[in-house]
Amino acid sequence: MTETNKHTASTPLLQVKDLTMRFGGLLAVDHVSFEVGRNEIFAIIGPNGAGKTTVFNCVGGFYRPTSGQVHMDGKDIAGLPSHKVARHGLVRTFQNVRLFKELTVVENLLVAQHTQVESNMLKGLFKLPSYRRAEKEALDRAVWWLDFMGIRAFANREAGNLAYGHQRRLEIARCMITKPRLLMLDEPAAGLNPQEKVELQHLIDQLRREFDVAVLLIEHDMSLVMNVSERILVMEHGKPIVTGTPDAVRNDPRVIKAYLGEE
């Protein structure tokens, strides 16, 4: 391994430093710093209103942070719009599933590949071999991910008519088909039944192991967080309280106080 490769392997995939976000007079995120390693599952937790989703929106390109740094694989992405952030290998889901509900399940996965499929207008117009080949490869990838997620039987159903748990899986598939290096999951267990939550836990770990993807997770389900995460950042009132392993976080008096209050 060369010195450059060694450096790359040891450098965190995502580095967030002194991230601050103001909305007028409201300080929603106050100097939050954390790192996500390559192939790591990292969670952000905290009571409602802690600023978790605002951090996600700043990192993912939906908000331009007031100040602070966001580096993806050493490249500054702070303030870039979400579609440019995605080109750096960082994609996300949302607390409320955002699918193209009028399109079929398979069409949702085809749309997700629009930047990867060669779509030159003349090649499409004349159906040249390179265009047809790209179309077939996109369809093959879509079908592969539907199989992987166990939802191929619904390929031609409108996405909005899927059961909620299946919509979650489709949304994650739509992210993964773009070959991300960091997958951001915003409350992925919300609305799922207990069995689906167990399956989600296994899925997150499987994605990390099989596709070498890091995962940044916001979640209220503490069982899921504690079972799947390697490190956890706890926030309260926009500020970081503690970062550590699940065991360290679970037993930290500051975390207990933030969630349960003081007598």
N, C-alpha and C positions, 0 to 999 in steps of 0.2 A: 504493500500500500504506500502510495506517495505521501509526502508531507501535506499536499493539498487535500488529498482524500481523507487523511487522518483528521485534519482540521474540520473538514465538512462533517465527518461522522461525529465529532465531539461537540460541534456547534448546535445549540438548540434550533429546532425547526422554526418555532415562533418565539419572538422576544417582544414583550410589551413592557415599556418603561415609563413610569410617571404619567400614565394616561389620565387625562383630566377632561371632563365634559361639563360645560355649563349650558343651561337653558335660561337665558336672561339672568335673573338673580339666583336661580336654583343651581347649586353645585351637585350634579347627579353622580359624578364619578370623580373621586378625589385622590389623585396620584397613586393609581393602581399599577403595580408591576408584577409580572410573572413570566415564566418561560414554559414552553411545551417542548419536550424532547422528541426526537424522531421515534416514531412507533410507540409513543406514550399515550395513555389515556388519562387526561387531566380534567378535573371537574371544578366548576365554580358554583358554590352554594351560598345561601344566605336567606334571611327572611324576606317577605314581600317588600319591595321598595328598596332593596339593598343596592341596586344598580347593576345587577348581573346582565340583564338584557341590553342595557345601554353600553356596557363593555362589549358585548357581542356585536352590536350595531356599529360601534367604532372600529372594531377589528375587521368586520366583514365588509366595510365600505358603504354602509347605509347612513352613517353619520360621519361628518368630518370632525375629529376630536379638536377641542379647544387648544390643547397642548399635549405633549408627550410623543413617544415614539412607538411605532409598530413595525417590526421587521419580520419578513417571511423569508427564511433561508438567506438572511443577510441583506435582503433588498427592502428598502423603505417603501411600505405600502400605505402609510398613514394618509388618509384623505383621498385615496384613490376610489373611484366609484366601484360598485360591487362587481360589475362585469370584468373590470381590469384586475381586481383582486383575485377573481376566479382563475384568470390566466396564470397567476402565480401558484396555483394548485390548492387554493383555499376555498372551500364551498360550504354551504350551510343549509340546514332545514329551519323551519319556523315553528313556534309554539302552536300556532294555528296552521294546519296543513295548507300549503299553497300549491295546489296542482292546477293544471288546465282542465277543469272539471268537465267541460263540454267535449274535450278530446278523449279518444279511447286510451286505455292503459298503455298500449304499445306506442301510440302516437306521442304520448308524454315523453317516452324515452327517446324517440326519434328527434323530437324538438330539442331535447337536451344536448344532442350531438351536433347542433347546427354549425358550431365553430370548427368541428373536426371533419365534417363531411365537405368534400370539394363541391362547391355549389356555383361554379361559373355558369352564367346564364346561357351562353351559347352551347356549352357542353350539355346542359340540361335540355335545352330546346331540341338539339339534334340527337339526344340520347346516346352520346358517344360512349365507348366502352369504359373509359375511366370513370365517367359519371355513374353508369349503371353499377360498376364494381363498388364504388363508394356507397351507393344506396344499399346494395346487398350486404356489405360489411356492417353498415349501421343497423340494419334490421337484424342481422345475426347477433350483434352485441346486445340489442334490446331483448331478443328472445332468451339469450343466455342469462341475462340478469333477471328476467321474469322467472326462469327456472330456478335460479339461485335463491330468489326471495319466496318461492313457492306460490307464485300468483299467475303462472302462465295460463291457467284455465280462464282467467278474466281478461286476457289480452285485448279482446275486441269489445269489452264493456266500457261505457263511459266512466272515466275516473271518478266523477262525482257520485256514482252509484255503488262504489265499492264500500264494504264494511270499513269502519274507521281504522281498525288495526291493519288492514290491507292497504289503506291509503298511506299510512305511516311507512309501510315497507316500500311502496312505490316511490314515495318522496326520497327515501334513503337510496333506492336504486337509481333514481334520477341524478342524485349527487355522485354516486360511485361510478356511473357510466362515463363521467368526464375524467376519470383517473386522477382524483385528487391526492394530494399528499397530506392534507389536513382536513378532516371532516368535522364541522361544527354542528352539534346537535342541541337545539333549543327545546327543552322540555319534551324529549321524545316519548316519555312514558305517560304523558298527559292523555287521559281518556282511554287508556288501555286497561283491560281486566287483568287480574293477578297472573293468569297463565301467559298472557301476551307480554307482560312485563318480564317474566322469566325468559321467554323466548328472545325478547329484545336484548337482555343482558348477554345471552349467548351470541346473538348476532353481532353486537358491538365488539366483543372479544374476537369473534371469528374474522371480522373485517380487518381488525388490526393485525392478526396473525397471518392471514392469507394474502392480504393485499398491501402490507407494509405501510398502512396509513395510520397517522396519529389522529387522536380524537380529542376534541375540546367540547366539554359537556356542561350544559346548565340543566339542573334537575332538582325537583322537590322531593322525589321519592328516595328517601335516605337509604333504604335497603339496596336499591339499584346502584346508587352512588358508591356506597361502601364496598359493594361486592365487585364492581367493575373498575374502579379508579385506582391508579397508582399513587397519585398525589391530588390534593384538594386545596383550593383557595376558598377561604370563607370571607364573605363581605358583610358589612353592616353600614347603613347610612352612606353608601358610596365609597366607603373606605375598606381597605384590606385589614382583616383582623389577624389571620394566621394562615400560613401555607404549610402543609405537611402530609404525612401518610394518613390513610383512613384511621388507623389506631390512634395516632397522635391527635388528630382533629377531634375524634369522638370523645376523647378524655380531656380536652383542653377547657379549662374553666371559662375562658373568654367566649368560646363557642357555646357552651352550655348557657352562659348568661345571655348571649345574643338571641338564642332560641327560646329560652324559658323565662328570662327576666330574673330579677333578684327578689328575694323575699323581703 
